[in-house]
Amino acid sequence: MESKTTPAPTPVPTPAEKKDGPVVHTLADIETTPLSRLIRRIPVYRRTSTKQQLGTYISKVLKHDIRETLVTALSWDAELARAEAERERLEKEQKEREEKLKEEQERAAKAAREAEEARKKAEEQKQRKGGKREEPEEKKEKVEEEKKEAPKPPPVSPPKITRGIELESYLSLLSGVFLMDLKEYPKAHEVISDLIAKIGRLPVNKRHDLLEVQAQAYFFLSRIFELIGSLSANRPLFLDAYRVACLHRDELGQVTLINILLRSWMLDNQNRDAIIFAEKTHFPASAP
């Protein structure tokens, strides 16, 4: 008997896919995707991306200083990544120049044809009126003037990266998560701590757009401390961060840090301290 082959099951969309649409499994959509949706896609990138992909993308979009830090922390060949990014940039510029030159040549040819038709019509009218034909020298001068008047293509400028601070913060967070997954805890701690410090130095109006990244950074920082067994020793850091979150009315940060602090006390069997903190703490009602 012939064995029947069952068709492959259709993939069931996850709750994130139902809510936010299909999840893209590459890093190429980071520049156009809203930051809040990127945060929810971190688990997907952790499963589907490689350190090489992340290092290459960082080398393409970030500034020199932060790019060197992250690429070095990921132990990715920075020279190779820079060379690849530069090669792709030059190819893109060359292609744009060729397209613009082709368009310009087509416009110049069209203008020359129109000028030739206009000249012929003018000659025909002069002949009918008994006028003289134009001399060859005058024809050449007119054609040269028309060529000079043709518009020149604008200079090609390199592509501008918008959302710079958002991209930098998100890729720093993602790099820290990758390093944590690779059990390179000192490097992950350095990257995420630098990210938290950088967000803290921003003006209030810019910091507001990165509150979700900051809350995630505190969560992963606490996870790193927990994995290396120093969460209770770093509890004052999270208490200070909780006070700052209360002062700035950062509800997402408050919720994250409350959970981190309660977990740190409960892991040390300091349940009484956890209860006292929970009783004296106001949990934001509008927290997600």
Phi, psi and omega in degrees: 000145179278135180281134180275131178266126179278137179293152180295139181293144178288133180295132179275128181295139178286166177303324178295322179291324178294322185280316189252006184090180183297139180275128179274131186263027175229170179268001186288344183264006186297322185292336185251353183268137177302147186298320181298325179286325177298322180299318181289344181267003181305315178302325179293314180295326179296326182276326193254344184260160178245165179297327179294316178298316181295316180297320179295317182292321178300318182295338182277322195250343187260163178291167188298313188295307181290328179297314180298320181297311185289317181295322177293319180296326179280358181058032178263146183294102185294322181297316179296318180295317179295318180297319179293317179295319179294320179298316179294322179295316180295320178297319180294317179296319180297318179296319178296318179297317180297318179295318180292323178295320179296316178299319181295320178296320178296318178296319180295320179295321179295317179296322179294320178296316179297319179295321179295319178295318178296321180296317180296320178296320180295320179295319179297319179296320180293322179295320179295327180272001179083018180282175180270152176282151180288146177285154180301324181297319179296324178297314181298318180297319180296317180296318179296320178297320179295323178294321180295325182285348180296136183292142179271147179293142179293151180296143181278122178255148179296152182298135181270134179267115176271175180054043186301311183292327178292315178298316181299316182292316182294316181291329174295315178298315181295324177295318177299321179294318178299316180295323177295319177296329178276003179064027173263072190294320178300318179293319179297319178298319180295315183295314184288323177296319177298322179296314180297317179296321181294318178295322179295335180274352182286156172297159186299320183294327178278327181294330182299327181286346185245018182296324180292321176296319180296318179297317178296323179296318177296321180297312182291328176296317177295324178294321177297314179298323179294320181291329179264003174078027181233029181292316181293327180291334180259015180300321178303327178300316181285331175294317177297319179296325178294320178298316179296319179297323177292320180295323182268005181055041178271092186292322178296318176296320178300312181300314181298314184287328175299314179296320179297315182293317178298320179295321181296320178290320182290326177294331178268010182059029176262063186293327180297315178298322179295319180294317180298316180296318181294324180290325184270354184260138176264112178280124184302129182291327183266017181292146181289000000 
